Amino acid sequence: VAADYVCSDETTLNVLENKDKKSYMWVHMSGLREKRAVVFEYQSGRDGKHATKFLEGFAGAHQCDAYSGYNKLHANKGVFCVACWAHARRKFFEITKIVKTPGLATKIVKLIQKLYKVEREALDKELKPSEIKTLRQEKSVPILKNIKQLLDDYKEKVPPKSPLGKAMAYSLNNWEDLNAYLQDGRLRIDNNDTERAIKPFAVGRKNWLFSTSTRGASASATLYSLISTCKANNINPCNYLRHILTAIKSAS
């Protein structure tokens, strides 16, 4: 909450004690990779009020996948949304895998790839945030204008309920937020860091399947928070847990 750049995501969790509702494990993490904090939080639902309460007092850039539940958070003074180009690209990319003739979806995917090439250039050159912002203004803005022009040109020609129509609507409806990363060189083009943080939980869920109780789900959230934060800061989780458990035993 003290950071000025935070990323969030959420995934389902089967909690037997809460069988009448679909439970969720939320993940909130500081956007900057230095001294990063990663916090898992169990909640009995996906209502946006959970994120709003957790991030109470936060001000700055909040990156997510354009889930409408975050709208209340983004309405707070001093908070603005940064959308995820990986999500936007995925919707067009899925279309390219099933159509035989390259069309609009292919054009959009290729343009988005150019946006990522700009990000790769900034990374390879180890540019400072101010330099990244300048690079994006020079190279990314023209690409974004091309994408927007294509979307505007075709939006009246594509059935809105078709896969392509839905992909276009996602980008057009979130266009301002998809461009928000241009404001600050520290902001990333996508929310992939958070997705990578939540992936071990999703993979583990396939093995352990469920939590029996809400108390157990909250306990697992605590453990995932500790281990994920250790990993994010290049600290050996096993050594860390051994240290703190030994310290707790000594203190008691």
Secondary structure by P-SEA (a helix, b strand, c coil): ccccbbbbbbbbbbbccccccbbbbbbbbcccccbbbbbbbbbccccaaaaaaaacccccccccccccccccccccccbbbbbbaaaaaaaaaaaaaccccccaaaaaaaaaaaaaaaaaaaaaacccaaaaaaaaaacaaaaaaaaaaaaaacccccccccaaaaaaaaaaaaccccccccccccccccaaaaaaaaaaaaaaaaaccccccaaaaaaaaaaaaaaaaaaaacccaaaaaaaaaaaaaaac
